[in-house]
Amino acid sequence: MNHASFDVPAGAVAHAVLPRVVGALGAQADLPLDRIHDCVLTVDAMLACVDGDRVIAHAGVATDGIEILIGPLSSAHADGAVSPMALGAPGAVVVALSDRAWIDHRGASPAVGTFLSARRR
């Protein structure tokens, strides 16, 4: 398994399943333990930005790291999901721990994307 896609209920199920799956993918990508932990923290922060009763998530091993996409986001949450300005807000965590963070507008609703490499920048 080098990628995973999920459509799960928001809340407890998403918070229980997605960090574990991303941690397993991080291990498959040969990320060091501290970066796997960063992946888990990033997913928790990304889940805090989700709007709705379902979470759609895609994660996969990429060259030198792991890529994660989680949504849907409301228009109001989209900008904050990758904003480093709000100290303590989910976006600040995503930006601080990721090598790259972006808002993906390809789907029906925006989603937050992130890439974490083996080395923290």
Short mmCIF file of the C-alpha atoms (twelve columns), coordinates in Angstrom:
data_MODEL
# 
_entry.id   MODEL 
# 
loop_
_atom_site.group_PDB 
_atom_site.id 
_atom_site.type_symbol 
_atom_site.label_atom_id 
_atom_site.label_alt_id 
_atom_site.label_comp_id 
_atom_site.label_asym_id 
_atom_site.label_seq_id 
_atom_site.Cartn_x 
_atom_site.Cartn_y 
_atom_site.Cartn_z 
_atom_site.pdbx_PDB_model_num 
ATOM 1   C CA . MET A 1   0.000   0.000  0.000  1 
ATOM 2   C CA . ASN A 2   1.588   3.279  -1.066 1 
ATOM 3   C CA . HIS A 3   -1.567  5.403  -1.114 1 
ATOM 4   C CA . ALA A 4   -4.987  5.474  0.504  1 
ATOM 5   C CA . SER A 5   -8.283  7.254  -0.126 1 
ATOM 6   C CA . PHE A 6   -11.063 7.566  2.429  1 
ATOM 7   C CA . ASP A 7   -14.578 8.921  2.726  1 
ATOM 8   C CA . VAL A 8   -15.380 8.653  6.439  1 
ATOM 9   C CA . PRO A 9   -17.680 10.359 8.925  1 
ATOM 10  C CA . ALA A 10  -16.222 13.547 10.383 1 
ATOM 11  C CA . GLY A 11  -15.432 13.569 14.078 1 
ATOM 12  C CA . ALA A 12  -14.279 10.618 16.121 1 
ATOM 13  C CA . VAL A 13  -13.982 8.160  13.227 1 
ATOM 14  C CA . ALA A 14  -11.868 10.499 11.100 1 
ATOM 15  C CA . HIS A 15  -9.688  11.429 14.087 1 
ATOM 16  C CA . ALA A 16  -9.156  7.744  14.906 1 
ATOM 17  C CA . VAL A 17  -8.505  6.404  11.396 1 
ATOM 18  C CA . LEU A 18  -6.739  9.053  9.326  1 
ATOM 19  C CA . PRO A 19  -3.744  9.802  11.584 1 
ATOM 20  C CA . ARG A 20  -2.997  6.077  11.862 1 
ATOM 21  C CA . VAL A 21  -3.175  5.537  8.105  1 
ATOM 22  C CA . VAL A 22  -0.956  8.548  7.436  1 
ATOM 23  C CA . GLY A 23  1.499   7.319  10.074 1 
ATOM 24  C CA . ALA A 24  1.668   3.936  8.342  1 
ATOM 25  C CA . LEU A 25  2.237   5.606  4.970  1 
ATOM 26  C CA . GLY A 26  4.952   7.768  6.527  1 
ATOM 27  C CA . ALA A 27  6.684   4.619  7.736  1 
ATOM 28  C CA . GLN A 28  6.437   3.141  4.229  1 
ATOM 29  C CA . ALA A 29  8.022   6.320  2.880  1 
ATOM 30  C CA . ASP A 30  10.932  5.700  5.288  1 
ATOM 31  C CA . LEU A 31  10.285  8.954  7.140  1 
ATOM 32  C CA . PRO A 32  12.092  9.267  10.460 1 
ATOM 33  C CA . LEU A 33  9.937   8.862  13.557 1 
ATOM 34  C CA . ASP A 34  9.830   12.609 14.287 1 
ATOM 35  C CA . ARG A 35  8.503   13.308 10.766 1 
ATOM 36  C CA . ILE A 36  5.879   10.572 11.112 1 
ATOM 37  C CA . HIS A 37  4.765   12.320 14.290 1 
ATOM 38  C CA . ASP A 38  4.671   15.613 12.357 1 
ATOM 39  C CA . CYS A 39  2.428   13.909 9.774  1 
ATOM 40  C CA . VAL A 40  0.007   12.824 12.505 1 
ATOM 41  C CA . LEU A 41  -0.081  16.317 14.037 1 
ATOM 42  C CA . THR A 42  -0.606  17.850 10.604 1 
ATOM 43  C CA . VAL A 43  -3.556  15.539 9.889  1 
ATOM 44  C CA . ASP A 44  -5.126  16.462 13.241 1 
ATOM 45  C CA . ALA A 45  -4.782  20.158 12.338 1 
ATOM 46  C CA . MET A 46  -6.175  19.594 8.854  1 
ATOM 47  C CA . LEU A 47  -9.183  17.741 10.269 1 
ATOM 48  C CA . ALA A 48  -9.979  20.774 12.432 1 
ATOM 49  C CA . CYS A 49  -10.582 22.738 9.207  1 
ATOM 50  C CA . VAL A 50  -13.050 20.286 7.644  1 
ATOM 51  C CA . ASP A 51  -16.578 21.535 7.049  1 
ATOM 52  C CA . GLY A 52  -19.365 18.978 6.902  1 
ATOM 53  C CA . ASP A 53  -20.300 15.574 8.227  1 
ATOM 54  C CA . ARG A 54  -17.925 13.612 5.955  1 
ATOM 55  C CA . VAL A 55  -14.157 13.755 5.443  1 
ATOM 56  C CA . ILE A 56  -12.641 12.940 2.086  1 
ATOM 57  C CA . ALA A 57  -8.936  12.225 2.358  1 
ATOM 58  C CA . HIS A 58  -6.187  11.080 0.025  1 
ATOM 59  C CA . ALA A 59  -2.658  10.309 1.183  1 
ATOM 60  C CA . GLY A 60  0.227   8.751  -0.619 1 
ATOM 61  C CA . VAL A 61  3.922   8.132  -0.667 1 
ATOM 62  C CA . ALA A 62  5.635   10.605 -2.989 1 
ATOM 63  C CA . THR A 63  9.248   11.105 -3.952 1 
ATOM 64  C CA . ASP A 64  11.113  11.800 -0.692 1 
ATOM 65  C CA . GLY A 65  7.994   12.166 1.468  1 
ATOM 66  C CA . ILE A 66  4.246   11.908 1.834  1 
ATOM 67  C CA . GLU A 67  1.446   13.983 0.310  1 
ATOM 68  C CA . ILE A 68  -1.888  14.459 2.099  1 
ATOM 69  C CA . LEU A 69  -5.152  16.035 0.872  1 
ATOM 70  C CA . ILE A 70  -8.124  16.474 3.223  1 
ATOM 71  C CA . GLY A 71  -11.480 18.187 2.674  1 
ATOM 72  C CA . PRO A 72  -14.034 19.505 2.159  1 
ATOM 73  C CA . LEU A 73  -13.382 22.967 3.521  1 
ATOM 74  C CA . SER A 74  -15.821 25.825 3.670  1 
ATOM 75  C CA . SER A 75  -14.766 28.966 1.846  1 
ATOM 76  C CA . ALA A 76  -14.244 30.597 5.256  1 
ATOM 77  C CA . HIS A 77  -11.927 27.803 6.449  1 
ATOM 78  C CA . ALA A 78  -9.961  27.477 3.203  1 
ATOM 79  C CA . ASP A 79  -7.717  30.495 3.720  1 
ATOM 80  C CA . GLY A 80  -7.131  29.755 7.408  1 
ATOM 81  C CA . ALA A 81  -6.141  26.159 6.685  1 
ATOM 82  C CA . VAL A 82  -2.787  27.283 5.291  1 
ATOM 83  C CA . SER A 83  -2.333  30.609 7.074  1 
ATOM 84  C CA . PRO A 84  0.747   30.898 9.296  1 
ATOM 85  C CA . MET A 85  -0.562  34.143 10.787 1 
ATOM 86  C CA . ALA A 86  -3.071  32.840 13.333 1 
ATOM 87  C CA . LEU A 87  -0.881  31.560 16.167 1 
ATOM 88  C CA . GLY A 88  -2.354  28.366 17.612 1 
ATOM 89  C CA . ALA A 89  -4.824  27.990 14.729 1 
ATOM 90  C CA . PRO A 90  -4.824  24.784 12.648 1 
ATOM 91  C CA . GLY A 91  -3.312  26.563 9.634  1 
ATOM 92  C CA . ALA A 92  -0.301  27.643 11.664 1 
ATOM 93  C CA . VAL A 93  0.389   24.002 12.591 1 
ATOM 94  C CA . VAL A 94  -0.017  22.813 8.993  1 
ATOM 95  C CA . VAL A 95  2.351   25.481 7.665  1 
ATOM 96  C CA . ALA A 96  4.914   25.029 10.459 1 
ATOM 97  C CA . LEU A 97  5.236   21.257 10.035 1 
ATOM 98  C CA . SER A 98  4.852   20.952 6.249  1 
ATOM 99  C CA . ASP A 99  7.345   21.512 3.493  1 
ATOM 100 C CA . ARG A 100 4.490   22.797 1.329  1 
ATOM 101 C CA . ALA A 101 0.838   23.531 2.057  1 
ATOM 102 C CA . TRP A 102 -1.844  24.601 -0.397 1 
ATOM 103 C CA . ILE A 103 -5.557  24.831 -1.034 1 
ATOM 104 C CA . ASP A 104 -6.759  22.500 -3.788 1 
ATOM 105 C CA . HIS A 105 -9.748  23.873 -5.719 1 
ATOM 106 C CA . ARG A 106 -10.100 21.015 -8.219 1 
ATOM 107 C CA . GLY A 107 -13.043 19.328 -6.494 1 
ATOM 108 C CA . ALA A 108 -16.564 20.504 -5.711 1 
ATOM 109 C CA . SER A 109 -15.308 21.993 -2.435 1 
ATOM 110 C CA . PRO A 110 -11.820 23.220 -1.520 1 
ATOM 111 C CA . ALA A 111 -9.437  20.860 0.267  1 
ATOM 112 C CA . VAL A 112 -6.185  21.455 2.128  1 
ATOM 113 C CA . GLY A 113 -3.088  19.735 0.803  1 
ATOM 114 C CA . THR A 114 0.345   19.278 2.318  1 
ATOM 115 C CA . PHE A 115 3.665   17.614 1.584  1 
ATOM 116 C CA . LEU A 116 6.055   16.454 4.299  1 
ATOM 117 C CA . SER A 117 9.546   15.326 3.367  1 
ATOM 118 C CA . ALA A 118 11.954  13.146 5.297  1 
ATOM 119 C CA . ARG A 119 13.723  16.228 6.646  1 
ATOM 120 C CA . ARG A 120 12.064  19.118 8.377  1 
ATOM 121 C CA . ARG A 121 12.820  22.323 6.509  1 
# 
